[in-house]
Amino acid sequence: MASDEHKSLAQFVKDVHSSLRQSSSKIGAKRAWSEHCEQKDVLEKYARCMEKLATEHWDVNSSKSDSTAVSRIKWTTDECQDYFINKGYQSCHEKETVIAEKINVKFDQKELFDIPVRLLDVGSCYNPFKDYNFIDVLAIDLCPANSSVMQCDFLNVNIGKELSICENKVVELQENSYEVVTFCFVLEYIPTPELRISACEKAYRLLKPGGLLIINTPDSKHVGANCKIMKCWRYALALMGFSRIKYEKFAHMHCMTFRKSLVKDTAVRWATLHKQEYMEYSLHIPQDKDFNSPKQKTEDVNTDKPS
Ligand SMILES: C[S@@+](CC[C@H](N)C(=O)[O-])C[C@H]1O[C@@H](n2cnc3c(N)ncnc32)[C@H](O)[C@@H]1O
């Protein structure tokens, strides 16, 4: 059972997301986002609430011996360990080679990774990945909760040849330079499907070939409830050049790992083969007002996790 404090922190977080979505539909996403970024008091309160919620409630709940709750941070780091340290990328490479042969594409690209792996934690808040020695994290957030996180609006940051940080603010992120980009409970903060697509396209540019985009998104409904949305995500990300290599639904979240294919066409092939009428190049979440999947209408989800 969630405590009163747990519920009120989660409610504040959900209210911020929901009011941003509402103002985006009223005044347009661009203006709503820039006005939101000016609300320093709201952003700072959000950072404090989020850190408390994550460290004093979720982490404590998931560490109890009888708990079925899964930690989004542990799930993500386990994925990195399997793929980079235990060389899971080799079997992905082999599968990609088979697909490339089927579509008559020749490639000689290889995965060239560094250990510790460079992980860009987008929307980090308080830097939950800082204690893993096989990970070299760059934690960024609109409003950092502490000084180990760099200030950065990922939707508007420049991507170029070099990483440039000035007085704890990111000026430019370096393209093609990360083994991992994580969106850990971040995409539902971003108010429109178009801006979510743009965030994933940026992640694509920042990743090395074969690198991982790891997405965790909250949802307390059963696995079937929003499965069409998740299939649409897979479709949209495949068109971008990402192959989904892992998907798990837990009681309160979806966890997904996408690999930036060495050759974009091998990922696009999945989208071409699996296209359904309801799929489009878009990243909806159930809470989007205009979202109406063919056979289901979805409402706000999650009573105890941010939406
Ligand atoms: C629900 S919190 C998740 C925090 C952390 N990733 C976790 O899992 O505990 C979402 C975070 O994303 C950040 N965020 C949202 N949009 C962002 C953007 N465009 N650039 C950087 N950070 C962003 C927010 O400031 C907030 O700290």
The ligand as a Tripos MOL2 file, in Angstrom:
@<TRIPOS>MOLECULE
LIG
   27    29     1     0     0
SMALL
NO_CHARGES

@<TRIPOS>ATOM
      1 C1          9.6940   11.3610  -13.9780 C.3       1 LIG1
      2 S1         11.2600   12.1750  -13.8790 S.3       1 LIG1
      3 C2         12.3480   10.7900  -14.0160 C.3       1 LIG1
      4 C3         13.6610   10.9880  -13.3040 C.3       1 LIG1
      5 C4         14.6380    9.8090  -13.4090 C.3       1 LIG1
      6 N1         14.9660    9.5040  -14.7840 N.3       1 LIG1
      7 C5         14.0920    8.5850  -12.7250 C.2       1 LIG1
      8 O1         13.7720    7.5930  -13.3930 O.co2     1 LIG1
      9 O2         13.9920    8.6040  -11.4980 O.co2     1 LIG1
     10 C6         11.4040   12.9840  -15.4470 C.3       1 LIG1
     11 C7         12.6070   13.9040  -15.5380 C.3       1 LIG1
     12 O3         12.8010   14.2600  -16.9040 O.3       1 LIG1
     13 C8         13.2710   15.5920  -16.9580 C.3       1 LIG1
     14 N2         13.0320   16.1100  -18.3050 N.ar      1 LIG1
     15 C9         11.8580   16.1950  -18.9500 C.ar      1 LIG1
     16 N3         12.0260   16.7310  -20.1580 N.ar      1 LIG1
     17 C10        13.3480   16.9880  -20.3010 C.ar      1 LIG1
     18 C11        14.1380   17.5520  -21.3330 C.ar      1 LIG1
     19 N4         13.6050   17.9780  -22.4670 N.pl3     1 LIG1
     20 N5         15.4580   17.6680  -21.1420 N.ar      1 LIG1
     21 C12        16.0260   17.2380  -19.9810 C.ar      1 LIG1
     22 N6         15.3240   16.7080  -18.9620 N.ar      1 LIG1
     23 C13        13.9920   16.5780  -19.1190 C.ar      1 LIG1
     24 C14        12.4700   16.2770  -15.8610 C.3       1 LIG1
     25 O4         13.0530   17.4920  -15.4430 O.3       1 LIG1
     26 C15        12.4520   15.2030  -14.7830 C.3       1 LIG1
     27 O5         13.5110   15.3480  -13.8730 O.3       1 LIG1
@<TRIPOS>BOND
     1     1     2 1
     2     2     3 1
     3     2    10 1
     4     3     4 1
     5     4     5 1
     6     5     6 1
     7     5     7 1
     8     7     8 2
     9     7     9 1
    10    10    11 1
    11    11    12 1
    12    11    26 1
    13    12    13 1
    14    13    14 1
    15    13    24 1
    16    14    15 ar
    17    14    23 ar
    18    15    16 ar
    19    16    17 ar
    20    17    18 ar
    21    17    23 ar
    22    18    19 1
    23    18    20 ar
    24    20    21 ar
    25    21    22 ar
    26    22    23 ar
    27    24    25 1
    28    24    26 1
    29    26    27 1
@<TRIPOS>SUBSTRUCTURE
     1 LIG1         1 GROUP 0 **** ****
